[in-house]
Each structure stands twice: as C-alpha cells, then as structure tokens.
Amino acid sequence: MKLSFIELDARARAFALLDGGTGGELCGPFDRIESPWLEPQGVVPQSDDGVVVVRGKLDGRSAVVIGIEQAFQGGGIGEVSGVKIATALSLAARDSRAGVPTAAVLLLETGGVRLQEANLGLATVAEVCSALLELRALQPVVGVIAGMLGCFGGMSIAAGLCTELIMTREGRLGLDGPQVIESEAGVAEFDASDHTMIWSIDGGTQRTRTGLADVLVADDVAAIRSAVIEAVWTTLPAASPPRCDGATASPCSANSARPFSSKPHRATSWPEPPRPPTPVPVSSPSPTPASPTRRPSRGACFDRDQSGRSTRLRSERLETPSLA
C-alpha cells in the first residue's frame, strides 16, 4: 500500500526518509527559535520558523534532512528559517571535512522569500546557496520537490544548485510563480487560473523532460526514499577532495574538486564574456592605439566577492556545536 509523501508535513517527511530510529531533530520547536519580525506585523510566528532540520542515517550513511513546512507562510524563507538551512549545510560540510561524510537532502516546498522579511530573506537565501555549494564540493546535496506548492523565487536557484533534483508529477519549479507573472504581464501572457497550462510548463513531468530536474518519481514515501538513496550513492565523490597547497585543511573550490559523476550538472557559473575585438590601426600621426586589455570575467569577480562575503557570514555560524 502506497503512503503519500505529499500529504505529510515537513517533520514527518524528514523522518520518513531517514533510517528508522536514527533521526534526531536539531533546533526543534521546543527551542523556540522564532522570527522576531512577524508578530509586529500581525503574523503569529511559529516556534521552528517553518524549517525542520533532522540529523540521522540514510541507508547507513550520515545525512541531514532539511524540510520546509509549506503550511506556514507558504513555505516562505525569512531570516531565522534561512539561517537554519544555511547553518545545517555548513555544519554538514564541516563534519565532512572532519572525517564524517554527511550528505544533505532539501525538501523544497516554498514560494520563495517571505514578504514580511524581504531584504533579510534575500540575504539568507544567498547564504543558503553559498553553503550549498560549499557542501556540494564534499558530499551530495539532493533536492526533492514533491508537493503542489512547488519551489519558486530565490529557493528555485538553490534547487538548481543541488547535485541531483527529484520531482513528482505534482511538483512545480520556476523562478516566478504563476500569480506573479500574471500580475506583471497580464492574464493574456500567463493565466494563473489555468492549472493545465501551468503544470504543462512548471510541472515535474515537463521539468524532468527539459533537464531542469533529474528524476521523476511517484507520490510515494518508499519511492521517494529509494530515489534519494540512489541519488546519494550515485553522486558520491570517488575520493577525498583535493586540498589547497597541502598547508591548510580547507578544500579547494568546487570548480577544482573531483566531479561526483559523469552526469553533467546544471550550469552554476556566469558565462565567459566575449573578448572585445582588437582595433584596426589607421594611418594617423597619432600613435597606434594599443590592444585593449581583456576585461576579467564576471564569474571571477562574482566568485571573489561571494567567497569573501560568505566566509564572513559562515564564520558567525560555525561557533554552534557540530551536527555529530
């Protein structure tokens, strides 16, 4: 008998994926880690801020499952919930470097950044993406989009950064949600009430066929758990990642790490800008203009800026105890 994965809440989904009796929740509801920004705006906060973090074993391997609760604020990401996700990923990376390889599973049911915490939410989504890339160089990060709420906004970028992305036919994936597109471009451009059209564009079947998702599974706990386990085992690094100069324990960048598998990942870097043409010399008493210096790629600048900022952000979080 099939057990619907979609009908479970985030906490039940996280425990259902892990081996029985191995799961333990971190920063749970009794820790009362709430958003301080909701109550002043008339919104009742939730004691776990809508994110569940469970550490346990997945087919005998150490893993952390991070679930977003769609029933609270439409799965919106705020300051506290975003920091919980980013910190869990960073601690999994730290444990992996310390000799306890820890994979991560992201259960993505979110409409994006929480409107009541817009700027703070955007900042924490950037932290999530940075921490995800840090862990992905060491261990697999598997994304699961199962429910009809789907994954939109900034967290859809995190979905695209996952090592492997699993969807059901009921799931949806997109940068902007249907109502956002309709409000900006009009109903003639995108009718948010046309469910058939929406799922034909954003649905799991279409996203898998076009390569934006990797695996399409049925809405069944056993099927999704099997797909997650297979994704973790098939994308494990073949050996320990290289270390920089042999003088530090920090891993090299994700670009130089050993690839997890022969399957190409979705693009995660800025494209190389075209080289500007060399000016043709003309007969003139003025000296011939020198060839222009090639402009550094936007990707390189982005990596340096993001790396510097991310290091500062994560340094504030790593004072928390290890996930182990």
DRENPA-615758 format. One record per residue (C-alpha): x, y, z; residue number from 1; residue in one letter. Coordinates in pm, whole numbers. Layout:
DRENPA-615758
+--------+--------+--------+------+-------+
:     px :     py :     pz : fido : vexba :
+--------+--------+--------+------+-------+
:      X :      Y :      Z :  NUM :     A :
...
+--------+--------+--------+------+-------+
//
This chain:
DRENPA-615758
+--------+--------+--------+------+-------+
:     px :     py :     pz : fido : vexba :
+--------+--------+--------+------+-------+
:      0 :      0 :      0 :    1 :     M :
:    135 :    340 :   -102 :    2 :     K :
:    181 :    617 :    153 :    3 :     L :
:    151 :    967 :      8 :    4 :     S :
:    461 :   1178 :     66 :    5 :     F :
:    278 :   1498 :    -28 :    6 :     I :
:     18 :   1458 :    246 :    7 :     E :
:    286 :   1450 :    520 :    8 :     L :
:    407 :   1767 :    689 :    9 :     D :
:    774 :   1867 :    674 :   10 :     A :
:    867 :   1693 :   1000 :   11 :     R :
:    704 :   1364 :    902 :   12 :     A :
:    866 :   1378 :    557 :   13 :     R :
:   1212 :   1426 :    706 :   14 :     A :
:   1181 :   1133 :    947 :   15 :     F :
:   1023 :    913 :    676 :   16 :     A :
:   1333 :    946 :    455 :   17 :     L :
:   1584 :    852 :    726 :   18 :     L :
:   1652 :    503 :    859 :   19 :     D :
:   1408 :    411 :   1135 :   20 :     G :
:   1511 :    520 :   1484 :   21 :     G :
:   1815 :    720 :   1371 :   22 :     T :
:   1663 :   1066 :   1329 :   23 :     G :
:   1708 :   1347 :   1580 :   24 :     G :
:   1572 :   1697 :   1530 :   25 :     E :
:   1801 :   1998 :   1574 :   26 :     L :
:   1668 :   2343 :   1669 :   27 :     C :
:   1321 :   2200 :   1713 :   28 :     G :
:   1000 :   2375 :   1821 :   29 :     P :
:   1083 :   2348 :   2192 :   30 :     F :
:   1396 :   2555 :   2132 :   31 :     D :
:   1162 :   2846 :   2045 :   32 :     R :
:   1375 :   2988 :   1766 :   33 :     I :
:   1116 :   3225 :   1621 :   34 :     E :
:   1129 :   3512 :   1379 :   35 :     S :
:   1120 :   3844 :   1567 :   36 :     P :
:    977 :   4026 :   1264 :   37 :     W :
:    637 :   3860 :   1223 :   38 :     L :
:    447 :   3947 :   1540 :   39 :     E :
:    491 :   4327 :   1498 :   40 :     P :
:    326 :   4285 :   1157 :   41 :     Q :
:     31 :   4092 :   1292 :   42 :     G :
:    154 :   3745 :   1192 :   43 :     V :
:    165 :   3469 :   1453 :   44 :     V :
:    519 :   3323 :   1448 :   45 :     P :
:    595 :   2952 :   1451 :   46 :     Q :
:    835 :   2813 :   1708 :   47 :     S :
:   1057 :   2646 :   1445 :   48 :     D :
:   1003 :   2925 :   1188 :   49 :     D :
:    877 :   2674 :    934 :   50 :     G :
:   1200 :   2478 :    884 :   51 :     V :
:   1272 :   2130 :   1020 :   52 :     V :
:   1633 :   2002 :   1049 :   53 :     V :
:   1676 :   1631 :   1124 :   54 :     V :
:   2011 :   1452 :   1152 :   55 :     R :
:   2028 :   1073 :   1115 :   56 :     G :
:   2127 :    786 :    888 :   57 :     K :
:   2025 :    739 :    526 :   58 :     L :
:   2085 :    380 :    417 :   59 :     D :
:   2352 :    363 :    685 :   60 :     G :
:   2524 :    687 :    586 :   61 :     R :
:   2527 :   1007 :    789 :   62 :     S :
:   2282 :   1260 :    648 :   63 :     A :
:   2087 :   1571 :    738 :   64 :     V :
:   1736 :   1630 :    603 :   65 :     V :
:   1609 :   1989 :    587 :   66 :     I :
:   1237 :   2029 :    531 :   67 :     G :
:   1042 :   2348 :    462 :   68 :     I :
:    687 :   2349 :    601 :   69 :     E :
:    453 :   2465 :    327 :   70 :     Q :
:    164 :   2519 :    568 :   71 :     A :
:    343 :   2809 :    741 :   72 :     F :
:    358 :   3130 :    538 :   73 :     Q :
:    351 :   2933 :    215 :   74 :     G :
:    696 :   2795 :    289 :   75 :     G :
:    837 :   3148 :    277 :   76 :     G :
:   1200 :   3193 :    380 :   77 :     I :
:   1285 :   3455 :    641 :   78 :     G :
:   1592 :   3541 :    846 :   79 :     E :
:   1567 :   3259 :   1102 :   80 :     V :
:   1450 :   2983 :    867 :   81 :     S :
:   1715 :   3074 :    610 :   82 :     G :
:   1991 :   3075 :    872 :   83 :     V :
:   1876 :   2733 :    998 :   84 :     K :
:   1914 :   2590 :    645 :   85 :     I :
:   2250 :   2758 :    578 :   86 :     A :
:   2394 :   2660 :    916 :   87 :     T :
:   2286 :   2296 :    879 :   88 :     A :
:   2457 :   2279 :    538 :   89 :     L :
:   2771 :   2448 :    671 :   90 :     S :
:   2793 :   2213 :    969 :   91 :     L :
:   2745 :   1914 :    737 :   92 :     A :
:   3040 :   2044 :    533 :   93 :     A :
:   3247 :   2087 :    848 :   94 :     R :
:   3168 :   1733 :    961 :   95 :     D :
:   3255 :   1603 :    613 :   96 :     S :
:   3595 :   1771 :    628 :   97 :     R :
:   3646 :   1629 :    979 :   98 :     A :
:   3603 :   1270 :    856 :   99 :     G :
:   3227 :   1223 :    899 :  100 :     V :
:   3088 :   1242 :    542 :  101 :     P :
:   2741 :   1395 :    571 :  102 :     T :
:   2508 :   1427 :    274 :  103 :     A :
:   2212 :   1666 :    273 :  104 :     A :
:   1855 :   1636 :    148 :  105 :     V :
:   1649 :   1952 :     89 :  106 :     L :
:   1270 :   1916 :     89 :  107 :     L :
:   1174 :   2225 :   -108 :  108 :     L :
:    813 :   2340 :    -67 :  109 :     E :
:    843 :   2717 :    -83 :  110 :     T :
:    714 :   3022 :   -261 :  111 :     G :
:   1046 :   3199 :   -209 :  112 :     G :
:   1136 :   3485 :     21 :  113 :     V :
:    887 :   3577 :    294 :  114 :     R :
:    742 :   3918 :    207 :  115 :     L :
:    742 :   4035 :    570 :  116 :     Q :
:   1121 :   3989 :    580 :  117 :     E :
:   1207 :   4072 :    220 :  118 :     A :
:   1564 :   4203 :    246 :  119 :     N :
:   1662 :   3971 :    531 :  120 :     L :
:   1513 :   3677 :    343 :  121 :     G :
:   1708 :   3763 :     29 :  122 :     L :
:   2030 :   3780 :    230 :  123 :     A :
:   1971 :   3441 :    390 :  124 :     T :
:   1886 :   3280 :     54 :  125 :     V :
:   2230 :   3395 :    -61 :  126 :     A :
:   2378 :   3227 :    249 :  127 :     E :
:   2188 :   2908 :    166 :  128 :     V :
:   2325 :   2900 :   -189 :  129 :     C :
:   2679 :   2963 :    -66 :  130 :     S :
:   2659 :   2690 :    199 :  131 :     A :
:   2505 :   2450 :    -53 :  132 :     L :
:   2797 :   2498 :   -293 :  133 :     L :
:   3041 :   2451 :     -4 :  134 :     E :
:   2888 :   2114 :     86 :  135 :     L :
:   2835 :   2003 :   -274 :  136 :     R :
:   3210 :   2001 :   -327 :  137 :     A :
:   3236 :   1741 :    -49 :  138 :     L :
:   2912 :   1541 :    -40 :  139 :     Q :
:   2588 :   1514 :   -240 :  140 :     P :
:   2308 :   1764 :   -184 :  141 :     V :
:   1981 :   1614 :   -309 :  142 :     V :
:   1675 :   1831 :   -365 :  143 :     G :
:   1318 :   1700 :   -354 :  144 :     V :
:   1017 :   1895 :   -486 :  145 :     I :
:    708 :   1687 :   -419 :  146 :     A :
:    402 :   1900 :   -337 :  147 :     G :
:    181 :   2121 :   -549 :  148 :     M :
:    309 :   2436 :   -379 :  149 :     L :
:    633 :   2374 :   -565 :  150 :     G :
:    956 :   2568 :   -542 :  151 :     C :
:    974 :   2928 :   -664 :  152 :     F :
:   1164 :   3250 :   -606 :  153 :     G :
:   1515 :   3254 :   -468 :  154 :     G :
:   1495 :   2897 :   -344 :  155 :     M :
:   1446 :   2776 :   -701 :  156 :     S :
:   1806 :   2888 :   -753 :  157 :     I :
:   1909 :   2663 :   -463 :  158 :     A :
:   1716 :   2381 :   -630 :  159 :     A :
:   1918 :   2433 :   -946 :  160 :     G :
:   2242 :   2411 :   -746 :  161 :     L :
:   2162 :   2069 :   -600 :  162 :     C :
:   2369 :   1772 :   -707 :  163 :     T :
:   2050 :   1588 :   -802 :  164 :     E :
:   1693 :   1717 :   -817 :  165 :     L :
:   1397 :   1482 :   -770 :  166 :     I :
:   1037 :   1580 :   -853 :  167 :     M :
:    693 :   1425 :   -859 :  168 :     T :
:    447 :   1499 :  -1138 :  169 :     R :
:    251 :   1708 :   -885 :  170 :     E :
:    553 :   1928 :   -803 :  171 :     G :
:    629 :   2259 :   -970 :  172 :     R :
:    951 :   2451 :  -1030 :  173 :     L :
:   1003 :   2805 :  -1155 :  174 :     G :
:   1172 :   3133 :  -1075 :  175 :     L :
:    846 :   3333 :  -1072 :  176 :     D :
:    514 :   3186 :   -969 :  177 :     G :
:    208 :   3198 :  -1197 :  178 :     P :
:     35 :   3474 :   -999 :  179 :     Q :
:    347 :   3690 :  -1005 :  180 :     V :
:    377 :   3653 :  -1383 :  181 :     I :
:      7 :   3726 :  -1432 :  182 :     E :
:     22 :   4038 :  -1213 :  183 :     S :
:    321 :   4174 :  -1403 :  184 :     E :
:    250 :   4068 :  -1762 :  185 :     A :
:   -127 :   4023 :  -1763 :  186 :     G :
:   -362 :   3727 :  -1789 :  187 :     V :
:   -313 :   3708 :  -2166 :  188 :     A :
:     54 :   3627 :  -2106 :  189 :     E :
:      5 :   3378 :  -1823 :  190 :     F :
:   -333 :   3275 :  -1682 :  191 :     D :
:   -275 :   3172 :  -1320 :  192 :     A :
:   -616 :   3001 :  -1310 :  193 :     S :
:   -530 :   2764 :  -1597 :  194 :     D :
:   -390 :   2472 :  -1400 :  195 :     H :
:   -342 :   2251 :  -1705 :  196 :     T :
:   -128 :   2515 :  -1872 :  197 :     M :
:     68 :   2585 :  -1551 :  198 :     I :
:    162 :   2220 :  -1494 :  199 :     W :
:    250 :   2180 :  -1862 :  200 :     S :
:    515 :   2448 :  -1810 :  201 :     I :
:    622 :   2427 :  -1443 :  202 :     D :
:    517 :   2071 :  -1356 :  203 :     G :
:    751 :   1788 :  -1263 :  204 :     G :
:    698 :   1593 :  -1586 :  205 :     T :
:    792 :   1890 :  -1805 :  206 :     Q :
:   1083 :   1999 :  -1584 :  207 :     R :
:   1229 :   1649 :  -1594 :  208 :     T :
:   1192 :   1621 :  -1973 :  209 :     R :
:   1368 :   1954 :  -2024 :  210 :     T :
:   1656 :   1864 :  -1790 :  211 :     G :
:   1579 :   2112 :  -1513 :  212 :     L :
:   1510 :   1815 :  -1284 :  213 :     A :
:   1688 :   1481 :  -1290 :  214 :     D :
:   1442 :   1218 :  -1164 :  215 :     V :
:   1062 :   1190 :  -1180 :  216 :     L :
:    902 :    968 :   -913 :  217 :     V :
:    554 :    881 :   -793 :  218 :     A :
:    400 :   1038 :   -483 :  219 :     D :
:    500 :    752 :   -255 :  220 :     D :
:    723 :    758 :     54 :  221 :     V :
:    905 :    437 :    -39 :  222 :     A :
:    964 :    550 :   -399 :  223 :     A :
:   1098 :    890 :   -296 :  224 :     I :
:   1321 :    740 :    -26 :  225 :     R :
:   1464 :    493 :   -280 :  226 :     S :
:   1526 :    774 :   -529 :  227 :     A :
:   1704 :    983 :   -263 :  228 :     V :
:   1924 :    691 :   -156 :  229 :     I :
:   2015 :    617 :   -518 :  230 :     E :
:   2094 :    983 :   -581 :  231 :     A :
:   2326 :    994 :   -278 :  232 :     V :
:   2513 :    675 :   -372 :  233 :     W :
:   2549 :    755 :   -742 :  234 :     T :
:   2681 :   1108 :   -683 :  235 :     T :
:   2932 :   1034 :   -409 :  236 :     L :
:   3284 :   1167 :   -475 :  237 :     P :
:   3522 :    895 :   -589 :  238 :     A :
:   3790 :   1014 :   -347 :  239 :     A :
:   3853 :   1283 :    -91 :  240 :     S :
:   3853 :   1630 :   -248 :  241 :     P :
:   4193 :   1788 :   -311 :  242 :     P :
:   4337 :   2021 :    -50 :  243 :     R :
:   4494 :   2356 :   -129 :  244 :     C :
:   4875 :   2365 :   -129 :  245 :     D :
:   4885 :   2090 :    135 :  246 :     G :
:   4915 :   2360 :    402 :  247 :     A :
:   4550 :   2401 :    500 :  248 :     T :
:   4261 :   2171 :    572 :  249 :     A :
:   4021 :   2381 :    366 :  250 :     S :
:   3905 :   2213 :     46 :  251 :     P :
:   3974 :   2371 :   -289 :  252 :     C :
:   3698 :   2541 :   -479 :  253 :     S :
:   3406 :   2345 :   -621 :  254 :     A :
:   3539 :   2400 :   -972 :  255 :     N :
:   3859 :   2209 :   -899 :  256 :     S :
:   3702 :   1931 :   -691 :  257 :     A :
:   3665 :   1584 :   -833 :  258 :     R :
:   3329 :   1555 :  -1016 :  259 :     P :
:   3069 :   1343 :   -843 :  260 :     F :
:   2964 :   1155 :  -1156 :  261 :     S :
:   2989 :   1160 :  -1532 :  262 :     S :
:   2646 :   1322 :  -1550 :  263 :     K :
:   2687 :   1696 :  -1615 :  264 :     P :
:   2547 :   1932 :  -1354 :  265 :     H :
:   2326 :   2227 :  -1433 :  266 :     R :
:   2526 :   2542 :  -1503 :  267 :     A :
:   2612 :   2735 :  -1186 :  268 :     T :
:   2861 :   2997 :  -1306 :  269 :     S :
:   2842 :   3317 :  -1504 :  270 :     W :
:   2920 :   3280 :  -1876 :  271 :     P :
:   3255 :   3398 :  -2003 :  272 :     E :
:   3216 :   3746 :  -2164 :  273 :     P :
:   3322 :   3771 :  -2529 :  274 :     P :
:   3668 :   3906 :  -2600 :  275 :     R :
:   3644 :   4260 :  -2739 :  276 :     P :
:   3777 :   4294 :  -3097 :  277 :     P :
:   4123 :   4440 :  -3146 :  278 :     T :
:   4103 :   4788 :  -3306 :  279 :     P :
:   4237 :   4811 :  -3661 :  280 :     V :
:   4533 :   5056 :  -3685 :  281 :     P :
:   4471 :   5356 :  -3911 :  282 :     V :
:   4715 :   5589 :  -4079 :  283 :     S :
:   4743 :   5880 :  -3848 :  284 :     S :
:   5018 :   6088 :  -3692 :  285 :     P :
:   4886 :   5977 :  -3354 :  286 :     S :
:   5039 :   5659 :  -3215 :  287 :     P :
:   4865 :   5333 :  -3293 :  288 :     T :
:   4626 :   5250 :  -3009 :  289 :     P :
:   4734 :   4956 :  -2802 :  290 :     A :
:   4526 :   4642 :  -2794 :  291 :     S :
:   4269 :   4665 :  -2517 :  292 :     P :
:   4325 :   4460 :  -2206 :  293 :     T :
:   4084 :   4174 :  -2173 :  294 :     R :
:   3818 :   4250 :  -1917 :  295 :     R :
:   3813 :   3995 :  -1632 :  296 :     P :
:   3515 :   3764 :  -1644 :  297 :     S :
:   3210 :   3846 :  -1437 :  298 :     R :
:   3228 :   3494 :  -1299 :  299 :     G :
:   3573 :   3553 :  -1150 :  300 :     A :
:   3466 :   3879 :   -988 :  301 :     C :
:   3149 :   3716 :   -860 :  302 :     F :
:   3341 :   3425 :   -710 :  303 :     D :
:   3578 :   3654 :   -525 :  304 :     R :
:   3303 :   3879 :   -391 :  305 :     D :
:   3074 :   3592 :   -297 :  306 :     Q :
:   3356 :   3396 :   -138 :  307 :     S :
:   3467 :   3686 :     76 :  308 :     G :
:   3116 :   3764 :    193 :  309 :     R :
:   3022 :   3405 :    250 :  310 :     S :
:   3331 :   3344 :    461 :  311 :     T :
:   3232 :   3625 :    693 :  312 :     R :
:   2874 :   3509 :    715 :  313 :     L :
:   2962 :   3148 :    788 :  314 :     R :
:   3227 :   3238 :   1044 :  315 :     S :
:   2948 :   3373 :   1263 :  316 :     E :
:   2755 :   3046 :   1241 :  317 :     R :
:   3028 :   2787 :   1293 :  318 :     L :
:   3053 :   2858 :   1665 :  319 :     E :
:   2749 :   2633 :   1708 :  320 :     T :
:   2807 :   2268 :   1811 :  321 :     P :
:   2881 :   2006 :   1549 :  322 :     S :
:   2592 :   1812 :   1395 :  323 :     L :
:   2755 :   1491 :   1516 :  324 :     A :
+--------+--------+--------+------+-------+
//
